[in-house]
Amino acid sequence: MRGDGEGLSVELTEHIGGINADLTVGVNVAATEPLKSNLRVSNTGVKLHGMGFIVTPHQAANLGFGKVDEIESHIRPYKTGRDLAQSPRDLKVIDLFGLEIAGVRERFPEIYQWILERVKPERDQNNRAIYRDRWWIFGEPRSDFRPALKGLQKFIATARTAKHRVFAFLLINTLVESEVVTIALDDAYFLGVLSSHIHVTWALATGSTLEDRPRYNTSRCFDPFPFPDCDEVKKARVRELGEALDAHRKRQQAAHPSLTITDMYNVLEKLRAGVALSERERRTHELGLVSILQQLHGDLDAGVADAYGWPVALSDADILARLVELNAVRAAEERAGRVRWLRPEFQHPAGRATQTALDTGTAPDTMPIAATSTRRDKLPWPKTVPEQARAVRQALAACGGVTTPAELAGTFSRARVRAVEELLQTLAALGQAREVEAGRYVA
């Protein structure tokens, strides 16, 4: 590179660690596995294949919205990635999934004429026969995912591609486009965990990018992510903060329609970095009450770290290392038949509920792991000492709380308590475990 005679200022950075298959250096997040516990509760939204399905509130009223029986099931609020990342717009969409066209013409003639004139001509030009033949149905209506939303009052959503990774609740009657990730969970505990620095760090490391913006890929960001296994007190704290965070953002945007999520989080980034705000950013700070937003996120990060049983001040590299280890532990448990379902009543309704802390809310430090393990779901005890040390470290991380050598040994088949105790003492000496009191350890 040619200089101007004054020399060049060059800043060098160094990363030490193994080179992974994707050419990244450090923690190998690509080696994680999708977890059964997370499957079937996340997907992307619908693909319309016809802009004529979208209507304004005024157009919806002319089509009978608010006047014709049951029409609210077929003219629904509609959100795009832009609505979630910027400011929500009052758009609606005509959703005729489950109806035949003759029934639409008979029950909702105004809607029939609207889509006949605005959707059918576009679909008639489509190369796919199913799009042409069933022109009144979205191109991708997500028929296989709709059952996951039944029985919920709300669900979690995030824009697939966005500068800032923000999760929010949407009411169950809302339809979202394919550039929005839908997570069929209505407990604010999950919203809180997903909104935490721990999960956002994971999402940035495991997701992809579109131009310069991070992209949330369900198969990599959500499916392998190991949620905390904590007692109900810690879960209630995360739930409370998740609800407060969601309510704060919605309240400020409702009071100030020009306020965008991106602007609020741009200011939040500067507050965290201690960078001076411009006049426009100070205005956003006032309208969005961004210092309160910062406080809520700080409290939430501390609450989620506590739910994992981890220090709150972990580096991003340490967070990723612990999550990769925990993913390996959970995957091994699932291969042994123990699955910590996020929504057992939906994901595994015919099976016997696995009695885990995640399913029952029982505190891991008051419920011995060995008491919940059966011969069927115990983990194999490795043959070599290095493998045994790794297995104990992973099991300790998965425990999510304080445990004893006897309890930890009970999670393995044929593990001697004395051997586990010696390994825990070694891990504690290496800084990979901590003895909180005599004979009781935590990751």
CORNOR-V842248 format. One record per residue. RES is the residue in three letters. PHI is phi in whole degrees, 0 to 359 (none if undefined). Layout:
BEGIN
res: (RES & RES)
phi: (PHI & PHI)
END
This chain:
BEGIN
res: (MET & ARG & GLY & ASP & GLY & GLU & GLY & LEU & SER & VAL & GLU & LEU & THR & GLU & HIS & ILE & GLY & GLY & ILE & ASN & ALA & ASP & LEU & THR & VAL & GLY & VAL & ASN & VAL & ALA & ALA & THR & GLU & PRO & LEU & LYS & SER & ASN & LEU & ARG & VAL & SER & ASN & THR & GLY & VAL & LYS & LEU & HIS & GLY & MET & GLY & PHE & ILE & VAL & THR & PRO & HIS & GLN & ALA & ALA & ASN & LEU & GLY & PHE & GLY & LYS & VAL & ASP & GLU & ILE & GLU & SER & HIS & ILE & ARG & PRO & TYR & LYS & THR & GLY & ARG & ASP & LEU & ALA & GLN & SER & PRO & ARG & ASP & LEU & LYS & VAL & ILE & ASP & LEU & PHE & GLY & LEU & GLU & ILE & ALA & GLY & VAL & ARG & GLU & ARG & PHE & PRO & GLU & ILE & TYR & GLN & TRP & ILE & LEU & GLU & ARG & VAL & LYS & PRO & GLU & ARG & ASP & GLN & ASN & ASN & ARG & ALA & ILE & TYR & ARG & ASP & ARG & TRP & TRP & ILE & PHE & GLY & GLU & PRO & ARG & SER & ASP & PHE & ARG & PRO & ALA & LEU & LYS & GLY & LEU & GLN & LYS & PHE & ILE & ALA & THR & ALA & ARG & THR & ALA & LYS & HIS & ARG & VAL & PHE & ALA & PHE & LEU & LEU & ILE & ASN & THR & LEU & VAL & GLU & SER & GLU & VAL & VAL & THR & ILE & ALA & LEU & ASP & ASP & ALA & TYR & PHE & LEU & GLY & VAL & LEU & SER & SER & HIS & ILE & HIS & VAL & THR & TRP & ALA & LEU & ALA & THR & GLY & SER & THR & LEU & GLU & ASP & ARG & PRO & ARG & TYR & ASN & THR & SER & ARG & CYS & PHE & ASP & PRO & PHE & PRO & PHE & PRO & ASP & CYS & ASP & GLU & VAL & LYS & LYS & ALA & ARG & VAL & ARG & GLU & LEU & GLY & GLU & ALA & LEU & ASP & ALA & HIS & ARG & LYS & ARG & GLN & GLN & ALA & ALA & HIS & PRO & SER & LEU & THR & ILE & THR & ASP & MET & TYR & ASN & VAL & LEU & GLU & LYS & LEU & ARG & ALA & GLY & VAL & ALA & LEU & SER & GLU & ARG & GLU & ARG & ARG & THR & HIS & GLU & LEU & GLY & LEU & VAL & SER & ILE & LEU & GLN & GLN & LEU & HIS & GLY & ASP & LEU & ASP & ALA & GLY & VAL & ALA & ASP & ALA & TYR & GLY & TRP & PRO & VAL & ALA & LEU & SER & ASP & ALA & ASP & ILE & LEU & ALA & ARG & LEU & VAL & GLU & LEU & ASN & ALA & VAL & ARG & ALA & ALA & GLU & GLU & ARG & ALA & GLY & ARG & VAL & ARG & TRP & LEU & ARG & PRO & GLU & PHE & GLN & HIS & PRO & ALA & GLY & ARG & ALA & THR & GLN & THR & ALA & LEU & ASP & THR & GLY & THR & ALA & PRO & ASP & THR & MET & PRO & ILE & ALA & ALA & THR & SER & THR & ARG & ARG & ASP & LYS & LEU & PRO & TRP & PRO & LYS & THR & VAL & PRO & GLU & GLN & ALA & ARG & ALA & VAL & ARG & GLN & ALA & LEU & ALA & ALA & CYS & GLY & GLY & VAL & THR & THR & PRO & ALA & GLU & LEU & ALA & GLY & THR & PHE & SER & ARG & ALA & ARG & VAL & ARG & ALA & VAL & GLU & GLU & LEU & LEU & GLN & THR & LEU & ALA & ALA & LEU & GLY & GLN & ALA & ARG & GLU & VAL & GLU & ALA & GLY & ARG & TYR & VAL & ALA)
phi: (none & 278 & 261 & 252 & 96 & 261 & 88 & 241 & 266 & 242 & 251 & 256 & 236 & 226 & 236 & 250 & 159 & 290 & 268 & 277 & 298 & 270 & 72 & 279 & 245 & 113 & 296 & 270 & 292 & 291 & 275 & 287 & 246 & 296 & 258 & 301 & 300 & 258 & 287 & 74 & 246 & 220 & 196 & 269 & 282 & 283 & 248 & 286 & 55 & 159 & 290 & 294 & 289 & 275 & 225 & 275 & 303 & 295 & 294 & 298 & 297 & 293 & 272 & 109 & 298 & 88 & 234 & 261 & 302 & 68 & 290 & 296 & 283 & 237 & 239 & 237 & 304 & 229 & 235 & 250 & 300 & 296 & 298 & 280 & 274 & 244 & 236 & 292 & 253 & 268 & 264 & 231 & 222 & 275 & 241 & 252 & 301 & 91 & 250 & 268 & 294 & 295 & 293 & 296 & 297 & 282 & 274 & 228 & 300 & 295 & 295 & 303 & 295 & 300 & 283 & 301 & 275 & 245 & 250 & 302 & 302 & 290 & 291 & 299 & 268 & 284 & 287 & 272 & 298 & 295 & 290 & 287 & 288 & 248 & 290 & 274 & 255 & 309 & 301 & 232 & 279 & 58 & 296 & 283 & 260 & 303 & 301 & 294 & 269 & 294 & 87 & 266 & 266 & 202 & 213 & 265 & 220 & 212 & 293 & 298 & 239 & 198 & 296 & 243 & 274 & 238 & 249 & 214 & 276 & 236 & 292 & 295 & 280 & 276 & 254 & 238 & 280 & 290 & 270 & 236 & 271 & 256 & 238 & 279 & 226 & 248 & 272 & 296 & 302 & 292 & 301 & 296 & 297 & 295 & 277 & 282 & 298 & 298 & 286 & 297 & 299 & 298 & 296 & 293 & 281 & 264 & 279 & 251 & 226 & 239 & 60 & 249 & 250 & 296 & 236 & 267 & 260 & 305 & 293 & 255 & 271 & 259 & 302 & 270 & 287 & 272 & 286 & 296 & 243 & 227 & 282 & 292 & 295 & 292 & 295 & 297 & 296 & 296 & 299 & 300 & 288 & 298 & 295 & 295 & 297 & 297 & 294 & 298 & 297 & 293 & 297 & 290 & 289 & 294 & 284 & 225 & 302 & 280 & 284 & 251 & 298 & 299 & 297 & 299 & 281 & 298 & 292 & 302 & 301 & 292 & 298 & 296 & 274 & 72 & 268 & 295 & 267 & 284 & 299 & 296 & 291 & 295 & 295 & 299 & 301 & 289 & 292 & 271 & 47 & 290 & 295 & 292 & 302 & 297 & 296 & 299 & 294 & 298 & 296 & 294 & 300 & 294 & 294 & 289 & 301 & 295 & 297 & 280 & 80 & 250 & 295 & 282 & 261 & 293 & 288 & 299 & 297 & 293 & 301 & 295 & 298 & 292 & 292 & 296 & 297 & 293 & 300 & 296 & 296 & 297 & 297 & 294 & 301 & 293 & 295 & 273 & 102 & 251 & 242 & 264 & 304 & 285 & 226 & 301 & 295 & 260 & 286 & 216 & 293 & 272 & 271 & 281 & 300 & 285 & 280 & 241 & 298 & 293 & 282 & 255 & 77 & 282 & 293 & 296 & 273 & 246 & 240 & 304 & 301 & 299 & 290 & 259 & 264 & 244 & 302 & 292 & 252 & 287 & 278 & 291 & 269 & 300 & 272 & 263 & 297 & 301 & 293 & 295 & 298 & 296 & 297 & 294 & 299 & 293 & 295 & 295 & 295 & 292 & 301 & 74 & 195 & 281 & 212 & 248 & 303 & 294 & 295 & 292 & 298 & 293 & 276 & 248 & 272 & 69 & 270 & 276 & 302 & 297 & 295 & 295 & 298 & 296 & 293 & 296 & 296 & 294 & 298 & 295 & 294 & 272 & 81 & 259 & 204 & 221 & 268 & 284 & 201 & 306 & 77 & 231 & 237 & 218 & 294)
END
